[in-house]
Amino acid sequence: MPDLDQEYFHSIPWCAKLLAEKDVVVVPTPSRRRKESTEDELVAVTLKTEKTIRSWLTFYKRPAAGVTRVHEIYNLLSLGPGVNGYAHLVAGGIIGVILDECMGILGLVNKSLGFDGAESFMVTANLNINYLKAVPTPGLYLATATLREVKGRKCYFGASLKNGEGTVLAVAESLWIDVAAKL
C-alpha cells in the first residue's frame, strides 16, 4: 500500500527537493499511528484530519559510519484551518505541540535504531517557545528537531518551524528527562 503522506509531499516541489537529498531516510511518524493504549491520541486521532494536520512525514539524514546518534530530524506538515487560533493563523499551542512532538520523535528514532543512550523513556520537563512570525493556514511547513546535548538523564533539544521559503516562524528549546533511569 502506498504511503499517502509520502506521495503528497513528493508532489510539492520544495518538499520533493528535500526528500531527494543524499542519504535521506523516511520513517513512519510514530505518533501518527493509533495505539490501543491511547498513547499519542492527540496527534494520531484528534489532529489527524483533513482540517487539522492532514499530512505529516518524518525523515532524517543517515548518519556517517561511527556516529552514535541521529542528531537532527525533519518533519513536513500540511496544516489546515482546524488548527487556527485566530482567523487563518495556527494557534500558538498547536505550534508548541508540533515542536514538542518533533523533539520526541527524534528520541524515538534513536531508540528504534538502538543508538547510544536511546533505550530509555523520556518526557518533556521544560519547553520554551519563541514565536517569530505568524503561521498561516492552510500551509505547508518544515519542523526540524535537533539533539544539542546529553548530560546523564537530561537531553537538551532545539526545534524550529519554517515555511517553504525557509523563513523561521518559531523556535523552541526543550529539556527532556529520562524517567526510566530513575525508576
N, C-alpha and C positions, 0 to 999 in steps of 0.2 A: 504494500500500500504506500503511495507516495506521501511524503511529508508536506502537507499543505502550507505550513509556515515557511518552509524552505523554498517551495515553489513561488510563493507570494513575494518573498524578499529578493529572490533571483530575478524577478520581473521588474524590479526597480533599479535603474542604472547605478546610483551611488551605493546602494546596498550590495548589488551584484559585484561591484568593483572590490568592496571589502571582502566578500566571500571568496573571490577569486585569487586573493593574495596567497603567496607561498606559505606552505605549512599550516594552513587554516584547517582546524578540526571542528566540525559542527557536532554538538552533543544535544541530546534531548534536554529541554529545560525541566529539571526535576520537579520544581514547584508547580508546573502546569499540568501535571498528571494527578488525577483524583485518587485519593487513598482511602481505604476503609477506615483508617484511624481518625479521619477528618483533618489530619495534618495538611497544611498548605491549602485549606479550603478557600481562603480569601483569594489567592491567586489562581487556583485550579478551577474554581467554580464561579465565585462572585464576580471576579474581574476577568473572566474568560468568556466574553460575549462580543457580538458584533458592535455593540455600542460602547464597550469599555476598552479592554485590551484585546483587540481582535487577533493579533498575531504576536508571537514572542519567540525569537530564535537566538540561541546561545552558541557562541563559538569562542575558540581561543587559538593561539598560535603554538604549534607543537614546540616544546622546549628543546633546546640543544642537548646533545648527549652529555650526561653527567649533571645536568641541572635537576635539583631535587624537588622543585615545585613549579606549578603554573603560577606566575606572578600577576597575570592580567587576564581578564575575561571580558568578552564583549557581548552585548545583548541588543538585538534590533527589536524595536517595538512599534506597533501600529496602535495609536491611541485615538479613541472616539469620544463623542460628546458625553457619554455616560460617566466620564471621569472629571467632568467640569466642576469647578467650584464657583467660578464667575463665568459669565457668558463667553463661550468659545475659548476658555482657558482652563488648563488642568489644575485641579485643586492641589495646594501645596502638600497636603498629607499623602496624596497619591504619589507625588514625586518622591516623598520620603519612603513610602512602601517600595517603590521600584528600586531606588538606590540601595536600600537595606537588603532587599531580596537579591540583588545582583552580587552584593558582597557575600551573602550566604551561599549563593550558587558557586562562587569561586572556591569557598571552603569545601563544598560538596564535590566539586570536580576533582580537587586534590585528593579528597578521601576516596573517591571512586577509582582513581589512578594509583592509589596506595602510596602516594608521595609522603615524604618526610613530615612527621608531625601532624598528619591529617587523619588520624584514626579516631579522633575524639568527637564529642558532641559540644558544639559551641553555640552561644547565644549572644545577642546584642546587649552590651552593657551601656553604651553611650552612642548617640548618633547626633552629629552636628551638621546642619544643612545651611548652605548659603544659596539663596535664590537670586540669580543674577539677571535673568530676563524671563518674561512671560513665556509659557509653553502653550502654544495654540493647539486647538483641536478643530478638525481631525488633523493628525500629523504623524510623521514617521521620525523615529528618534534612535540614537545610539547611546546606550548606557554602558559605561566602562567601569569595572571594579579592579582595583589594584591592591595587592598584598604589599604593604610597606615594611612591616617589621613583625617579628615573632619574638616575644620575651616570655619564656616559661609558659604559663597558662594564658597569656594575653596575646592577641593578634590585633594589629593595627591595620586598618584598611582605608583606602580612599576611593571615591567614586565620582563620576561626572555624568551629566546628561547633555548631549549635543544634538543639534538639528542636522539635516543633511548637508548644510553648507559648512559644518564644523564649528558653528558658534556654540560656545559653552553656555548653557542655560541654568545649570545648577551644579553645585559641587558639594560633596559630603566627606566627612571624616568619621570614622567609627572605631570603637574599641569592642572587641568580642572576647568573651571569656570561655575557656574550656571548662565546662562544668563537670564533665566526666572524670577529669583528672582529680577533682576534689572529692568525688564520691568514694 
